[in-house]
Amino acid sequence: MQPTVVRCPGKSCRKWENDPGRYAQPMSATERTAARMKSTKAIRLPERWRRNFTQFGKTVLIARCDRATAAFRFVMRVQQVIELQQRRACSRTRSYLNVRAMRIAPLFLLVACSGAPDDPALATGTLGAWQAGPALPTPRANHCSAVIDNWVLVIGGTYSTGSTFAKTDEIHASQLVDGQLGPWQLAGHTRSPVSECNATSSGRTLYIVDGLYDNEADSRRVWTAELDASGHIGDFAMLGALPGDTIAISSEASVHEDKLLLADTRLPAEGDTTVLLRAPLSTMSWTVEDWHIGFRAQAEYAFSESFVFTLGGYHDAAVGAVADVFVAPIDGGPATSTTALPTATAWGEAVAVDDWLYVVGGRAATFGAPGTTNVFAALIQSDGALGAWQPTTALPMPRTNHELVLVGDYLVLTGGATNGPGDTTVLVSQVRFSQSQ
């Protein structure tokens, strides 16, 4: 019987040798539960580690590959004779593992490409207490942020001058070690002062996409620069321009399989829709996918390995924020409605961690309303649908117009405000936990 396999995420994935035209599919929630119940050791596989699986009657085979450590593991409960070969599951090694003629056996844990812990930390839908980190050198809101290795980069933003608001071109960096942020340092400068930009990274490369620049010529561009080992940014070069009249501000960007992805929403007079833009990094030739979910400003977006989520935002400023949530396949396809937020939310932040989606802060009204301390989490099902939202550890103070990034096992929140100009707030919370705890 041939393995049932479709797409598996990440450049480190390899095709099955005995079925070269197809890729690996994530397990369904039911299959994961069944596998755990049959095993004497329950192991929950996060989405980022799912690679290949097949079932031969009662046989369950799961493979996972941790790209961060190039660790490849098989977890097997074998109850029939099978023959299976998978080669080069980790991109950092040429070695391969052949599995042949396996007979009735107990649970096995085989570890190759050594270096990963036996008890990996995973998201569970809960958060640790929010701890204050070193204050930002410059107060800011409406900024963007990215992560390279364990460096947190905070880019641009607005601050109060007393009588008005100004933008900054400063990029500050701090290194997270053992859950503690080090001191902030000036890592570099954007092309000109900017706010409401979108940032992401791949390897050592930082990508800044659009934003409201003081120099209009810098807008509607994709700028790239490298981060060196000391946490400093080199000179920015233009990678490409956004297509047509696209203006993408206060949105989210991501790099997936060597393509730059950018969520964008368009005013009612300009199409009244929300779209995903996609461009190969090698050519920067854009395609636009219409999700047909209408205009929604200041929505929260999140990218997982397999899905893109659009949460909340507002359609009519006089009405305020909405609570609806949509999910679309990251490789393309229509957006569908899923479990709505417990409360209408815009100007907040969302992040996908393993099998969980988190929404942090934000506010419900368009004008004059303070931020909230709300933090909610929902389980991501195998088809992208969300389970019920549940409250988790609240913020110690209200936040709106802030930034939030995942750094290893921790969430790092920077800047934003309670109700007014941006401030220097930095908060850190653990989001992944050892499964033996």
Rosetta blueprint (number, residue, H / E / L):
1 M L
2 Q L
3 P L
4 T L
5 V L
6 V L
7 R L
8 C L
9 P L
10 G L
11 K L
12 S L
13 C L
14 R L
15 K L
16 W L
17 E L
18 N L
19 D L
20 P L
21 G L
22 R L
23 Y L
24 A L
25 Q L
26 P L
27 M L
28 S L
29 A H
30 T H
31 E H
32 R H
33 T H
34 A H
35 A H
36 R H
37 M H
38 K H
39 S L
40 T L
41 K L
42 A L
43 I L
44 R L
45 L L
46 P L
47 E H
48 R H
49 W H
50 R E
51 R E
52 N E
53 F E
54 T E
55 Q E
56 F E
57 G L
58 K L
59 T E
60 V E
61 L E
62 I E
63 A E
64 R E
65 C E
66 D E
67 R L
68 A L
69 T L
70 A L
71 A E
72 F E
73 R E
74 F E
75 V E
76 M E
77 R E
78 V L
79 Q L
80 Q L
81 V L
82 I E
83 E E
84 L E
85 Q E
86 Q E
87 R L
88 R L
89 A L
90 C L
91 S L
92 R L
93 T L
94 R L
95 S L
96 Y L
97 L E
98 N E
99 V E
100 R E
101 A E
102 M E
103 R L
104 I L
105 A L
106 P L
107 L L
108 F E
109 L E
110 L E
111 V E
112 A E
113 C L
114 S L
115 G L
116 A L
117 P L
118 D L
119 D L
120 P L
121 A E
122 L E
123 A E
124 T L
125 G L
126 T L
127 L L
128 G L
129 A L
130 W L
131 Q E
132 A E
133 G L
134 P L
135 A L
136 L L
137 P L
138 T L
139 P L
140 R E
141 A E
142 N L
143 H L
144 C E
145 S E
146 A E
147 V E
148 I E
149 D L
150 N L
151 W E
152 V E
153 L E
154 V E
155 I E
156 G L
157 G L
158 T E
159 Y E
160 S E
161 T L
162 G L
163 S L
164 T L
165 F E
166 A E
167 K E
168 T E
169 D E
170 E E
171 I E
172 H E
173 A E
174 S E
175 Q E
176 L E
177 V E
178 D L
179 G L
180 Q E
181 L E
182 G L
183 P L
184 W L
185 Q E
186 L E
187 A E
188 G E
189 H E
190 T E
191 R E
192 S E
193 P E
194 V E
195 S E
196 E L
197 C L
198 N E
199 A E
200 T E
201 S E
202 S E
203 G L
204 R L
205 T E
206 L E
207 Y E
208 I E
209 V E
210 D L
211 G L
212 L E
213 Y E
214 D L
215 N L
216 E H
217 A H
218 D H
219 S L
220 R L
221 R E
222 V E
223 W E
224 T E
225 A E
226 E E
227 L E
228 D L
229 A L
230 S L
231 G L
232 H L
233 I E
234 G L
235 D L
236 F L
237 A E
238 M E
239 L E
240 G E
241 A E
242 L L
243 P L
244 G L
245 D L
246 T L
247 I L
248 A L
249 I L
250 S L
251 S L
252 E L
253 A E
254 S E
255 V E
256 H E
257 E L
258 D L
259 K E
260 L E
261 L E
262 L E
263 A E
264 D E
265 T E
266 R E
267 L L
268 P H
269 A H
270 E H
271 G L
272 D L
273 T E
274 T E
275 V E
276 L E
277 L E
278 R E
279 A E
280 P E
281 L L
282 S L
283 T L
284 M L
285 S L
286 W L
287 T E
288 V E
289 E E
290 D E
291 W L
292 H L
293 I L
294 G L
295 F L
296 R L
297 A E
298 Q L
299 A L
300 E E
301 Y E
302 A E
303 F E
304 S L
305 E L
306 S L
307 F E
308 V E
309 F E
310 T E
311 L E
312 G L
313 G L
314 Y E
315 H L
316 D L
317 A L
318 A L
319 V L
320 G L
321 A E
322 V L
323 A L
324 D L
325 V E
326 F E
327 V E
328 A E
329 P E
330 I L
331 D L
332 G L
333 G L
334 P L
335 A L
336 T E
337 S E
338 T E
339 T L
340 A L
341 L L
342 P L
343 T L
344 A L
345 T L
346 A E
347 W L
348 G L
349 E E
350 A E
351 V E
352 A E
353 V E
354 D L
355 D L
356 W E
357 L E
358 Y E
359 V E
360 V E
361 G L
362 G L
363 R E
364 A L
365 A L
366 T L
367 F L
368 G L
369 A L
370 P L
371 G L
372 T E
373 T L
374 N L
375 V E
376 F E
377 A E
378 A E
379 L E
380 I E
381 Q L
382 S L
383 D L
384 G L
385 A L
386 L E
387 G L
388 A L
389 W L
390 Q E
391 P E
392 T L
393 T L
394 A L
395 L L
396 P L
397 M L
398 P L
399 R E
400 T E
401 N L
402 H L
403 E E
404 L E
405 V E
406 L E
407 V E
408 G L
409 D L
410 Y E
411 L E
412 V E
413 L E
414 T E
415 G L
416 G L
417 A E
418 T L
419 N L
420 G L
421 P L
422 G L
423 D E
424 T L
425 T L
426 V E
427 L E
428 V E
429 S E
430 Q E
431 V L
432 R E
433 F E
434 S E
435 Q L
436 S L
437 Q L
